Amino acid sequence: MRSRALALALALLGPVAAAACAQPGAVATPGAPATAIVTLAAPTAPVASASAPAPEPEPAPARSPRCRIEPEPAEPAEPPPDLCRKVDPPTELALTRAVTPDFEPTRPGAKLGVSFACDPLGEASELVLEEGSGHGFSLRLWRLRRSEDGKRFDVRAVAFTEDPRLRGPKPPAPFELAAGSVEAAAVEGPLRLVRAALLATLRQIDPPPTGAGLGISGTSTSSDFHLLLEVRDRAGRRLAGRYTGYAGTGGQLSYLALRAATARLAPVLDRFAFAAREPDGEDRAFFAARFRATAPRFDDDFSWWVMERYVALARGLGSPALVGGLLGRMRPDATDRSSVDARADALEALARITGWDARRGPGGAIVADPDAARAYLAECAPAPGP
């Protein structure tokens, strides 16, 4: 019974439902069979969603420079005030006698006068000697350092052994080394003369004028040489003297005392034999200290050959402490023989120290020395501070 009622209701409602589903404006014809009209909705265009912006590329990590310029050593503490000890008379006399025979007066009747300042140092703790001959193709660096107990001096020395006249490939280690120790008693006597030489002032004393003109004479030679003597005490006080130039009357008052003191040291230094060996850390530290102390004078008059030999030695004795000084020899626009040779040696030294050879490009292509020099100058940066 319930089923019949439901069927009747559906039959009566069918036309109305069909008209409701017709398209808008469609009219249902009375008595006509109801037709179901199905309207399909037009496909909806997909709505473009706002896409997220492409992420910014990660910045490339900063590349560390391939070489670093080591900072200069910290300035030593201010030493205490100078002492003022008079040079003892026997030492004054010994030095005067040593220099007088080699003095050449430039006026007839002139004599040599020698005076001495007071000695500002306490007990000497270190003696440094540099000696070399320009035309003799030599350069030797010596350091004698007093031991803590004061009973001996420990010795380090470097000798340049390359003949710069030879062209072509150069040996990797143009040097020989010496090391050892000597009893302090053997050094004290020569050391007193060294200190006196560094305190001495030599002058020519001309005879009184007689009314007649006095001729002036002079001598010069082709013998060029380099001498440096330096003494320090444990408090950091220092005495030093140097001469680089030619033998002759023009420079004798500057070098005669240094030469006499060096001769007095010779018997002590001759005890040490030089030999070719691999440098140790102390050898490199000694050379670096001398290189940095001497580099500011590389361009002084007559010092070109001293500079060349120092830079050549850096090929085998180099260390990071030398980078700044070696960059000073890059000079891409140099054309004179000395500067070009020094640049070539400095390039070799920098390649060994840094492990980066700017003379080789991609694929091993050869880069000209001037361009390699520019590359080092552009690349090498000061080392970061502590």
Buried (B, 14 or more C-beta within 10 A) or exposed (E): EEEEEEEEEEEEEEBEEBBEBBEEEEEBEEEEEBEEEEEEEEEEEEEEEEEEEEEEEEEEEEEEBBBBBBEEEEEEEEBEEBEEEEBEEEBBEBBBEBBBEEBBBBBEEBEBEBEBBEBBBBEBBBBBBBBBBBEEBBBBBBBBBBEEEEEBBBBBBBBBBBEBEEEEEBEEBBBBBBBEBBEBEBBEBBBBBBBBBBBBEBEBEBEEEEEEEEEEEEEEEEEBBBBBBBBBBBBEBBBEBBBBBBBBBEBBBBBBBBBBBBEBBEEBBEEBEBEEEEBEEEBBBBBBBBBBBBBEBBEBEBBBBBBBBBBBBBBBBBBBBBBBBBBBBBBBEBEEEEBEBBBBBBBBBBBBBBEBBBBEEEEEEEBEBBEBBBBBBEBBEEBEEE
